Each structure stands twice: as C-alpha cells, then as structure tokens.
Amino acid sequence: MEEAQQKLLDISNEEIFENENDNIEQSGSTNSYISKHKWWYQVAIFTSFTLIGEVVTSLLVNTYYAKGGKSIWLASFVQNAGFPVLLPFLYYASLKNNSQTEVIKGNQEPHICILFLVYVVLGVLLGGVSVFNSVGLKYLQVSTYSLTSTTKLGFTTIFSFFLNAHKFTPSIVNSVVLVTAASIILILHNNESVETSCGKFLLGFFSTIGGSIMYSLVLSLTEFSYRKILKGRKFIDIIEMSIYQTLVASIVILIGLFASGEWKNLIMEIEHYKLGKLSYVVILFFISISCQLNVVASIGLVFKVNSLLSNVLNNLGAPITPIFAVIILHDKIKGLKLLVMFLAFWGFASHIYQQYLNYVKANEDLEHNSRDISEVSSS
C-alpha cells in the first residue's frame, strides 16, 4: 500500500490517500472519496493561480519597462514585496493549527537555526530568480522570454533526480529534449535584432536561462526541505514558506537597490512615466500581488504533489503567455517562434502524460493491495 502511494504522481506526501488503510479496515469508502477529490480540487486551484500569476507578472513587468520604467532592482523588489498580504492567512492558519496540535504527535519540530538557514538559502535564491527574470523581461519580448523560460522543466528534472530521487522515463526525457530544442531554436533564430541589439538579446536570453536554473533549484530544494527537514503537512507550512522566502528575497534585493544607487533615479522615473504616476504605482502593486499568488501556488503544488510536476504546471503559462502578449502588447509571433510554441506544448503534454501513467499505475497497485487486505481479513 505505502509503495503504491509513493508512486502516485511521484509524490512523497501520502495526503491523497492518507486515510486509506483506516477506510479499508472500516469499510468506509465515503471519506476516501472525499479526501481524494478534495486533493484534486486543491491541485486545480493552485494550478490556476500559477497560470494567472505567471501570465500577469510577465505582461506587467514588460509593460513597466515599455512605458518608461528602467530599474531592474525595483522590478525585482516588487516581485517579492507582496508577502504582507499573506499575514492575515498566516494568523488564521496559526489559530487553526494551535487548536489541532494535540492531534499530531511524534513529529519533532526542526531547530530554529535549521529553519532560519532553510528560509535564508531559499530566499536568496528566489531573489536571484527575480533579478534574472527582470533582466530577461527588459531585453526580450514577452513571448521570447516565456518560451525561453520553459527550460525550467529540464533543469527541474535534473535537480529532482539528484535531490528527490525522481526517475527518468522515456516521456520525461522526450519532454526535456523538446523544451531544450525549443530554446536552441530561439537563440539561433533571433528575430528581435531590429529592436534589440544582439548583445542585449543575449544578455536577456542567458539571464532568463539563469533564472530558470535558480528557480528549478528553489522548487527542488523546497521539496527536499518538506520531505527531510520541515516535514510539513498543513496549510500553515505553505504560508510560512511563502512569507519567509519572499521576505528574505525582498531584503536581499533592497540591499542591491541601495548599493547600486538606482534608488536615486526612482523619483525622476515616476515623474516621467508615460502612463502617469497612478498607473506607475498600480502596475507595481499588481506585479507584487500576481507574483505572490504565483509563489504561494507553486509552493502549494510542491506540497501537494512534487517539485517536478509543480514546475510542469507552473510552466504551462509559458506557451500561453505569448498568446496574451500578441493580443495585449502586440508582440510579433511568426516563423520559427510558432514552431517553438508547438514544441513547448508537446513537451508539457509528454510530461503530463507520464504523470497520468504514474497515477493509473498507483491506483492499480492500491486496488490490488486493497483486495489482498480484504482477502486476509475475511480468512
């Protein structure tokens, strides 16, 4: 039974069927049905939030630059500064958690120094992700940036293999090859040279690759932390991880903002912003909210599933974002970029198909084990 649960979507968290053994012994199938479908609803909600956060953030950061914004550090800072909106949820989750502390026994809380180290490491990496992504969005079209960021899938697969023991399968390898080929096509077919110099294009491209590597590492280390250190199983763990990660990232980027001297130009920047001061503030505000939504949902998917599938679902926004970029920002998508979009969709479909196979296999194993237990108990 436990081995079958481990196979289910490659997850270590047995939450989907956490009451399965009790249900078999007590012949109560209703609770199992509700638990499993509740898990699917939660995954669907987190997936929707990651898509919304990814698409909205990319479009707004690009708009910030296109209309007169210049500060990479400010654009990076607001991507993490939205964590205060989670404080009411943390308060509510803390009250609920305190009322249920007597239910959970045997799990020793990690030392405060270990928790501090985990949050600092993940926060610093997340800050680096924001800076790299801001550079990428400054020098690339939104469509090019989004399609380049699909390389996160390949990097997460590699990190998950070494850190979390996820397996390579033909479908997984196929998806990695496809998104890698898509990125190679993008860099060989730079059709933005008219608007952007080759040097700036390469800076934006490799910054996006750097952000993809660091973000993949963040997701894989987050899963590793949950499994080996934090051993979280509650909603409060998602909220705490989101707040502390982005808090550390905000502090790191704020230091960079003042150390670089960019803060001196912010008043002039807002004064000359093409859409006006109010629009300037509104755009930055919604960048912070959409990014925080994406962070919470991504961590939630790691919590509910694993870092690998979290990145797959998170990156579904990459092939979708160019469509909105064409409609809203009038980006140009033609020639080989359409082929890149097709390869990206194919890569994600291949990866999701493998997860579907894992799910079917796990369900078969669960049913087989259930019959064995029933036969033993009846005899």
Secondary structure in CASP SS format (residue, H / E / C, confidence):
PFRMAT SS
TARGET T0000
AUTHOR 0000-0000-0000
METHOD secondary structure of the structure
MODEL  1
M C 1.00
E H 1.00
E H 1.00
A H 1.00
Q H 1.00
Q H 1.00
K H 1.00
L H 1.00
L H 1.00
D H 1.00
I C 1.00
S C 1.00
N C 1.00
E H 1.00
E H 1.00
I H 1.00
F H 1.00
E C 1.00
N C 1.00
E H 1.00
N H 1.00
D H 1.00
N H 1.00
I H 1.00
E H 1.00
Q H 1.00
S C 1.00
G C 1.00
S H 1.00
T H 1.00
N H 1.00
S H 1.00
Y H 1.00
I H 1.00
S H 1.00
K H 1.00
H H 1.00
K H 1.00
W H 1.00
W H 1.00
Y H 1.00
Q H 1.00
V H 1.00
A H 1.00
I H 1.00
F H 1.00
T H 1.00
S H 1.00
F H 1.00
T H 1.00
L H 1.00
I H 1.00
G H 1.00
E H 1.00
V H 1.00
V H 1.00
T H 1.00
S H 1.00
L H 1.00
L H 1.00
V H 1.00
N H 1.00
T H 1.00
Y H 1.00
Y H 1.00
A H 1.00
K C 1.00
G C 1.00
G C 1.00
K C 1.00
S C 1.00
I H 1.00
W H 1.00
L H 1.00
A H 1.00
S H 1.00
F H 1.00
V H 1.00
Q C 1.00
N C 1.00
A C 1.00
G C 1.00
F H 1.00
P H 1.00
V H 1.00
L H 1.00
L H 1.00
P H 1.00
F H 1.00
L H 1.00
Y H 1.00
Y H 1.00
A H 1.00
S H 1.00
L H 1.00
K H 1.00
N H 1.00
N H 1.00
S C 1.00
Q C 1.00
T C 1.00
E C 1.00
V C 1.00
I C 1.00
K C 1.00
G C 1.00
N C 1.00
Q C 1.00
E C 1.00
P C 1.00
H C 1.00
I H 1.00
C H 1.00
I H 1.00
L H 1.00
F H 1.00
L H 1.00
V H 1.00
Y H 1.00
V H 1.00
V H 1.00
L H 1.00
G H 1.00
V H 1.00
L H 1.00
L H 1.00
G H 1.00
G H 1.00
V H 1.00
S H 1.00
V H 1.00
F H 1.00
N H 1.00
S H 1.00
V H 1.00
G H 1.00
L H 1.00
K H 1.00
Y H 1.00
L C 1.00
Q C 1.00
V H 1.00
S H 1.00
T H 1.00
Y H 1.00
S H 1.00
L H 1.00
T H 1.00
S C 1.00
T C 1.00
T H 1.00
K H 1.00
L H 1.00
G H 1.00
F H 1.00
T H 1.00
T H 1.00
I H 1.00
F H 1.00
S H 1.00
F H 1.00
F H 1.00
L H 1.00
N C 1.00
A C 1.00
H C 1.00
K C 1.00
F C 1.00
T C 1.00
P H 1.00
S H 1.00
I H 1.00
V H 1.00
N H 1.00
S H 1.00
V H 1.00
V H 1.00
L H 1.00
V H 1.00
T H 1.00
A H 1.00
A H 1.00
S H 1.00
I H 1.00
I H 1.00
L H 1.00
I H 1.00
L H 1.00
H C 1.00
N C 1.00
N C 1.00
E C 1.00
S C 1.00
V C 1.00
E C 1.00
T C 1.00
S C 1.00
C H 1.00
G H 1.00
K H 1.00
F H 1.00
L H 1.00
L H 1.00
G H 1.00
F H 1.00
F H 1.00
S H 1.00
T H 1.00
I H 1.00
G H 1.00
G H 1.00
S H 1.00
I H 1.00
M H 1.00
Y H 1.00
S H 1.00
L H 1.00
V H 1.00
L H 1.00
S H 1.00
L H 1.00
T H 1.00
E H 1.00
F H 1.00
S H 1.00
Y H 1.00
R H 1.00
K H 1.00
I H 1.00
L H 1.00
K C 1.00
G C 1.00
R C 1.00
K C 1.00
F H 1.00
I H 1.00
D H 1.00
I H 1.00
I H 1.00
E H 1.00
M H 1.00
S H 1.00
I H 1.00
Y H 1.00
Q H 1.00
T H 1.00
L H 1.00
V H 1.00
A H 1.00
S H 1.00
I H 1.00
V H 1.00
I H 1.00
L H 1.00
I H 1.00
G H 1.00
L H 1.00
F H 1.00
A H 1.00
S H 1.00
G C 1.00
E H 1.00
W H 1.00
K H 1.00
N H 1.00
L H 1.00
I H 1.00
M H 1.00
E H 1.00
I H 1.00
E H 1.00
H C 1.00
Y C 1.00
K C 1.00
L C 1.00
G C 1.00
K H 1.00
L H 1.00
S H 1.00
Y H 1.00
V H 1.00
V H 1.00
I H 1.00
L H 1.00
F H 1.00
F H 1.00
I H 1.00
S H 1.00
I H 1.00
S H 1.00
C H 1.00
Q H 1.00
L H 1.00
N H 1.00
V H 1.00
V H 1.00
A H 1.00
S H 1.00
I H 1.00
G H 1.00
L H 1.00
V H 1.00
F H 1.00
K H 1.00
V C 1.00
N C 1.00
S H 1.00
L H 1.00
L H 1.00
S H 1.00
N H 1.00
V H 1.00
L H 1.00
N H 1.00
N C 1.00
L C 1.00
G H 1.00
A H 1.00
P H 1.00
I H 1.00
T H 1.00
P H 1.00
I H 1.00
F H 1.00
A H 1.00
V H 1.00
I H 1.00
I H 1.00
L H 1.00
H C 1.00
D C 1.00
K C 1.00
I C 1.00
K C 1.00
G C 1.00
L H 1.00
K H 1.00
L H 1.00
L H 1.00
V H 1.00
M H 1.00
F H 1.00
L H 1.00
A H 1.00
F H 1.00
W H 1.00
G H 1.00
F H 1.00
A H 1.00
S H 1.00
H H 1.00
I H 1.00
Y H 1.00
Q H 1.00
Q H 1.00
Y H 1.00
L H 1.00
N H 1.00
Y H 1.00
V H 1.00
K H 1.00
A H 1.00
N H 1.00
E H 1.00
D H 1.00
L H 1.00
E H 1.00
H H 1.00
N H 1.00
S H 1.00
R H 1.00
D H 1.00
I H 1.00
S H 1.00
E H 1.00
V H 1.00
S H 1.00
S H 1.00
S C 1.00
END
